[in-house]
Amino acid sequence: MTRNHKANLGLIGMGGILCLSALVGLVLATVSAGTLVWPMLLFEPIVLGGGLVMLAVGLGLQKNSVPMALATAVGCVFVAGFLSTVAGRNTLGSTILVPMLGIRMVIVLVVAIQAAWLVLGPDAHAWKRLVLGAVLLAIGAGIAAIGFIGPAKPVRDYMLSMGGFIASAIALVLFIVFLVLVSAGVHLVVRPFEIAAASGNPEDRPAA
């Protein structure tokens, strides 16, 4: 069995899981709570669409611009899956939705790496930039989460306990750090793909 055949089977399996999870989400949003969970009814079809794109690529139905198709599917599943879980958790609880989100995020990570490999190939320098950029973005997301997520409430309360001026100064510093991290992270993530696009087929480029 060739590597490409294994990758296609993997995409078929992961796309099928996403489609199944989207159907489960639609059923939960329709009948489980005794009321319609409208945000989930909007977001779950997007997850279903992402799963169908992965199935199409895995089955060979989508042959043009495969990296872009997978990247688009990954982005849609990541955003829609997260927002669907946030929207439905208060009504439906976390017992099913949070594990389902975890499965979706694992699939997103795996397919994102596969899509990146199709563009970057074995270029070690490009992958180092990509990983560093992803780490910076993750740190930036963690800083942003301090202002929004429930588990970070003790941190916010501690900042407020130091007085309004100090809390505002800390918030300003954190905001500046957030902007720097996100700007640098986006540049590091995007730049390898720009270089790869200008260099042609990744299979024709030697590993760094």
PyMOL commands that set and color helices and strands:
alter all, ss='L'
color gray80, all
select helices_A, chain A and resi 3-32+38-58+66-92+97-120+124-145+150-161+164-199+202-204
alter helices_A, ss='H'
color red, helices_A
deselect
rebuild
show_as cartoon
